[in-house]
Amino acid sequence: AKCPPVHTVGSHQTGVTIRRIRSERYATGIFLGLDRAWVGTGESDAVPRDVISHPGGVAVLPLVDGEVILVRQFRVAIDAWVLEIPAGKLDPDDHDPEAAARRELREEIGAIDAELFDLGSTYVSPGYTSERIHLFAAEGILFGERTPHGLEEESAEIVRVPWEEALNMLDRGQIADAKTQIALALWARRSST
């Protein structure tokens, strides 16, 4: 089988200008929008695509005394309990992802202060949603009372895992949450340099 041509990351060599031609909102949830978008080079070749509009979110990898603090909480979309780092959506008035990250740390694990390190951001699945998660790591955490927000956070279990075991769990497929996988991998890479 012949391999497709290789393009340099960031290059756009096809010469085709694909764009969103138009969109229609056909459902609105608590914080999500469901749009029908038409994409193509022009109106005559536009094809429909479903798009979930999402305000974005934050996720934080808390590191304390050689351990990672994870949260085991119920996730309704997969009807299962998931082991993940503290995370949450951006509210409409959240213009600073770092402030939102601090809020989520306080709510989920009771962190009242921490030194945050920006790990960048990731699009969850850009083929159908606009959701972008801003990733951070946190060290030097000072703890107070948890202030859980919502049923899932109130029933969540806090799990402390040694750093090396967290990486082993990642290798064994025991951590299935993408934002947690990415944050662990990014911090491991940063720590190794």
N, C-alpha and C positions, 0 to 999 in steps of 0.2 A: 504494500500500500504506500502511496506517495504522501509525504507529509505536506500539510498546508504551508504557505509561505510564512516566514518569520518576520514580524514587525518589531521594531524597537518599542519598548514600553513608552507610552506617551505619544507615539507617532500616529498619524491618521493618513494612511496612504491610499485609501480606496477612491478618494475623490467624490464620494457620495455624501450628500448632506442630508442625514436623517434627522428629523425633529418631531416634536409633538405638534400636531396640526391644530387640535382642539381637545377640550376635555369637558365632561359633564359630570357633575356630582349626582349620584343616584342613591346614596345612603350616607347617613351620618350617625355615628355611634356616640359613646360617652366622650371619647377623645379622638377617634379615628374617622376618616372619611373614605368612602369607597367611590372611586371615580372610574368612568369609562373614558379612556384616552385614545385618540387616533394618532398613529405614528406613521410616518412615511416621508417621501421627498416632496410631496405635494398632496393636495386634496384628492386627486384622481387615483393615487395608489395607497391611500391611507388605510391601515388595518387597525381594528379595535384591540385594545389591551386593557385589562383590569388593573387598577393601581390603588393600593391602600396608602392614603396620606397619613403620616404619623408625625407627631411633633418632635421626635427624637428622644434620646435618653442619655443617661450617664451610667457608668459602672466603675467600681473601685476595687482594686486588689489590695486588701489590708494585710500588712506584714508586721508581725509582732514576735519578737524573740525567736526568730528562725522558724516561725509558723505562719501559715496562711489562715485567715479567718474566712470561712465559707458559711453560707446560709442554705439550709435545706428547707425549701418551701414548695407548696402546691402550685402547679401551673395548669390552669384549666384547659388551655389549647391542646395539651397532650394528655390531660387527665392523669398526671403523675407528679410525684415529688421529685424535685430537681435540686442538685447540689450546685450552687453558683456563688459568684461574688455579689456583694451588695450592689443593687442597681435600681433604677427607676426612670420614669419618663420625665421629660422636661415639661414643666407647666407653662401656660401661655406667657406668664410674666418672668420666666427664667431666661435671662439674656446672658447669664454667665454660667457655663457648664461646671466650672469649679465650685461655685456656690451650691449648685444642685447636687454635686458629688458630696459635699460636706453635709448637706441635708440628709442624703440617703445613708451616709455613714452613721449619723446621729440616730435616725429612725431605726435602722436595721440592727446595728451592733452597739449603739450607745457611745460612739466616738464623739467627744466634744471638741477635740482639737487633733490635728494631724498635719504632717508635712506631705503635701501632694506633689506627685510627679506626673506630668502629662505624658501619656503613652500614645497619643494620637487619637484617631477615630476610625470607625469602620461602618460601612453600610451593611445592614443585616442581610438583605437579599434584594439588590437593586433591580432585579427583573420584575418585581411586583410591588415593592414598598419603598417609600422615601425614608424610612427609619434609618437614622444615623446615630450611632452610640459613641459618645466621647469616653475614652478610657483613661483611667488614672491608676496609679499605685499610691499607697499611703504607708508612711512609716512614722515613728515617733508619736504613736496614737495615745491620747489621754482619754480615759473612759469615764462616763457618767451613766445616767439612766437611758435605756432604750426608749424611743418614742415611736413605736410602730404605728404605721398608717395603713389601715385596711385589714381585712380578714386574713389575707395570706401572710402579711408581716407579723400580725399578732400571733399566729399559730406556728411561725417559723422556728426552726431549731438552729442554734449557732454551733458550728463545728470548727474546731481548731485542728489543723493538719500540719505536721512538719513539712517544711519546704520541699525536701527531697521526695517525701511520700506524695505530695501534691503532683509533682512532676511524674512520678511513677504511675499515679492514678490517671494522669493525662495520657501517658503511653499505653496503659491498659484499656483505655476507652471507658473508664469509670466516671469521667467528667464529660458529659455530653453537651453541656451548654456552650454555645459558640463564643459568647463574649468572655466567658471564664477561660476557655481554651486560648483565645487570642491574648488576653491579658497575661496569663501565665507564660506563654511563649515569648511575648515581647519583653517581659521583665527578666526571664531567664537569659535571653539574648543580651539585654542591657547589662545584666549582672556578670556575664562571662567576658565582657570586653574590658 
